């Protein structure tokens, strides 16, 4: 296997990204990976592309998209106007898990946050994903806050 290339996602990557989002018990219940893709995925991609504080990235190996994450740059007033990076929608293709790709993607994201002047990086993970929580803890994330969500 060649070294992965981590790059900005392109519209042509959407089917592979959505397939990874759908490839677990939670994703199967909330995503629709059928092609042609639901137009809402395309609209969301277009909105991300147009927003300078949003970045959807993929990891590509041997011409195949094998990982993705969304990185949001968030300005804030607290902590002396500190910017923060928010990482969401992290997925690694099943056959690639455990091989260091996730760590490489996070190191890339950390560097992108530093380049944008962010003072911290944050993320959320579903409580039903203990392996993900263990991975994030191993990267140095600390469960310092409680996260809450309200479906609308």
Kinemage of the C-alpha trace (Angstrom):
@kinemage 1
@onewidth
@group {chain A} dominant
@subgroup {mainchain}
@vectorlist {calphas} color= white
{ca unk a 1} P 0.000 0.000 0.000
{ca unk a 2} L 1.273 3.459 -0.883
{ca unk a 3} L 1.425 6.324 1.572
{ca unk a 4} L -1.971 8.083 1.793
{ca unk a 5} L -2.514 11.486 0.244
{ca unk a 6} L -4.635 13.771 2.414
{ca unk a 7} L -6.385 16.424 0.355
{ca unk a 8} L -9.439 18.620 0.043
{ca unk a 9} L -12.453 16.555 -1.029
{ca unk a 10} L -13.891 16.948 -4.509
{ca unk a 11} L -17.495 16.454 -5.602
{ca unk a 12} L -16.474 13.187 -7.275
{ca unk a 13} L -15.463 11.866 -3.828
{ca unk a 14} L -18.983 12.202 -2.412
{ca unk a 15} L -20.185 8.635 -3.094
{ca unk a 16} L -17.129 7.190 -1.305
{ca unk a 17} L -17.507 9.623 1.605
{ca unk a 18} L -21.193 8.851 2.076
{ca unk a 19} L -20.493 5.112 1.836
{ca unk a 20} L -17.998 5.442 4.714
{ca unk a 21} L -20.490 7.503 6.734
{ca unk a 22} L -23.047 4.712 6.255
{ca unk a 23} L -20.642 1.879 7.099
{ca unk a 24} L -21.527 1.255 10.753
{ca unk a 25} L -24.624 0.632 12.870
{ca unk a 26} L -25.269 4.332 13.493
{ca unk a 27} L -24.597 5.354 9.911
{ca unk a 28} L -26.808 2.636 8.456
{ca unk a 29} L -29.742 4.167 10.325
{ca unk a 30} L -29.135 7.776 9.280
{ca unk a 31} L -27.291 7.805 5.934
{ca unk a 32} L -28.316 6.837 2.409
{ca unk a 33} L -25.394 5.686 0.279
{ca unk a 34} L -27.468 4.804 -2.789
{ca unk a 35} L -26.276 6.293 -6.066
{ca unk a 36} L -27.298 8.709 -7.363
{ca unk a 37} L -26.797 10.428 -4.030
{ca unk a 38} L -29.589 12.282 -2.329
{ca unk a 39} L -29.349 15.924 -3.453
{ca unk a 40} L -28.962 17.030 0.192
{ca unk a 41} L -25.448 15.572 0.229
{ca unk a 42} L -24.545 17.602 -2.852
{ca unk a 43} L -26.074 20.750 -1.344
{ca unk a 44} L -24.153 20.216 1.894
{ca unk a 45} L -20.930 19.660 -0.034
{ca unk a 46} L -21.503 22.872 -1.997
{ca unk a 47} L -22.125 24.820 1.235
{ca unk a 48} L -18.924 23.436 2.775
{ca unk a 49} L -16.956 24.328 -0.361
{ca unk a 50} L -18.241 27.921 -0.312
{ca unk a 51} L -17.438 28.526 3.363
{ca unk a 52} L -13.804 29.526 4.031
{ca unk a 53} L -14.106 28.204 7.601
{ca unk a 54} L -15.101 24.695 6.494
{ca unk a 55} L -12.849 22.025 5.073
{ca unk a 56} L -13.860 18.534 4.007
{ca unk a 57} L -10.818 16.336 3.492
{ca unk a 58} L -10.217 12.803 2.312
{ca unk a 59} L -7.362 10.354 2.535
{ca unk a 60} L -6.651 8.613 -0.740
{ca unk a 61} L -4.549 5.500 -1.218
{ca unk a 62} L -3.868 3.913 -4.582
{ca unk a 63} L -6.594 6.063 -6.152
{ca unk a 64} L -9.282 5.078 -3.633
{ca unk a 65} L -10.829 7.328 -0.971
{ca unk a 66} L -10.209 5.500 2.313
{ca unk a 67} L -10.804 8.175 4.962
{ca unk a 68} L -12.572 11.468 5.534
{ca unk a 69} L -13.163 14.174 8.090
{ca unk a 70} L -14.697 17.617 8.253
{ca unk a 71} L -12.724 20.421 9.861
{ca unk a 72} L -14.467 23.624 10.923
{ca unk a 73} L -12.585 26.730 12.008
{ca unk a 74} L -14.608 28.532 14.666
{ca unk a 75} L -13.924 32.077 15.842
{ca unk a 76} L -14.771 32.834 19.443
{ca unk a 77} L -14.714 35.616 21.988
{ca unk a 78} L -13.734 33.449 24.947
{ca unk a 79} L -10.084 32.770 25.700
{ca unk a 80} L -9.100 36.169 24.336
{ca unk a 81} L -10.780 35.692 20.980
{ca unk a 82} L -9.228 32.295 20.365
{ca unk a 83} L -10.065 30.313 17.235
{ca unk a 84} L -10.689 26.600 17.589
{ca unk a 85} L -10.844 23.677 15.206
{ca unk a 86} L -13.844 21.354 15.324
{ca unk a 87} L -13.361 17.885 13.825
{ca unk a 88} L -16.453 15.928 12.788
{ca unk a 89} L -17.557 13.094 10.507
{ca unk a 90} L -14.350 11.123 10.893
{ca unk a 91} L -14.421 7.833 9.039
{ca unk a 92} L -11.816 5.315 7.973
{ca unk a 93} L -12.673 2.562 5.492
{ca unk a 94} L -13.098 -0.743 7.353
{ca unk a 95} L -10.150 -2.429 5.632
{ca unk a 96} L -7.843 0.480 6.590
{ca unk a 97} L -8.639 0.666 10.317
{ca unk a 98} L -5.804 0.015 12.740
{ca unk a 99} L -3.053 0.811 10.239
{ca unk a 100} L -2.239 4.390 11.272
{ca unk a 101} L -4.380 6.220 8.712
{ca unk a 102} L -6.580 7.829 11.368
{ca unk a 103} L -3.544 9.132 13.240
{ca unk a 104} L -2.094 10.530 10.001
{ca unk a 105} L -5.356 12.299 9.224
{ca unk a 106} L -5.521 13.834 12.701
{ca unk a 107} L -1.909 14.989 12.539
{ca unk a 108} L -2.779 16.646 9.215
{ca unk a 109} L -5.842 18.286 10.812
{ca unk a 110} L -3.811 19.499 13.808
{ca unk a 111} L -1.294 21.115 11.453
{ca unk a 112} L -4.116 22.770 9.481
{ca unk a 113} L -5.550 24.150 12.737
{ca unk a 114} L -2.177 25.511 13.812
{ca unk a 115} L -1.749 27.131 10.391
{ca unk a 116} L -5.109 28.869 10.849
{ca unk a 117} L -4.130 30.138 14.316
{ca unk a 118} L -6.377 27.835 16.331
{ca unk a 119} L -5.553 27.495 20.007
{ca unk a 120} L -7.359 24.198 20.517
{ca unk a 121} L -9.053 21.380 18.668
{ca unk a 122} L -12.299 19.803 19.796
{ca unk a 123} L -14.565 17.005 18.670
{ca unk a 124} L -17.558 14.982 19.693
{ca unk a 125} L -18.006 11.242 19.467
{ca unk a 126} L -21.062 9.115 20.007
{ca unk a 127} L -21.047 7.303 23.349
{ca unk a 128} L -21.815 4.044 21.539
{ca unk a 129} L -18.383 4.175 19.872
{ca unk a 130} L -15.952 3.182 22.648
{ca unk a 131} L -13.173 2.330 20.168
{ca unk a 132} L -13.345 5.849 18.749
{ca unk a 133} L -13.242 7.336 22.241
{ca unk a 134} L -10.156 5.267 23.056
{ca unk a 135} L -8.496 6.401 19.826
{ca unk a 136} L -9.188 10.072 20.545
{ca unk a 137} L -7.893 9.718 24.099
{ca unk a 138} L -4.694 8.114 22.761
{ca unk a 139} L -4.263 11.175 20.514
{ca unk a 140} L -4.317 13.396 23.609
{ca unk a 141} L -7.942 14.532 23.682
{ca unk a 142} L -9.338 14.952 27.189
{ca unk a 143} L -13.007 14.522 28.103
{ca unk a 144} L -13.068 17.893 29.881
{ca unk a 145} L -16.632 18.933 28.982
{ca unk a 146} L -20.065 17.371 28.624
{ca unk a 147} L -21.501 17.595 25.138
{ca unk a 148} L -25.224 17.860 24.574
{ca unk a 149} L -27.296 17.696 21.405
{ca unk a 150} L -30.908 18.492 20.614
{ca unk a 151} L -32.469 17.094 17.456
{ca unk a 152} L -34.627 19.649 15.632
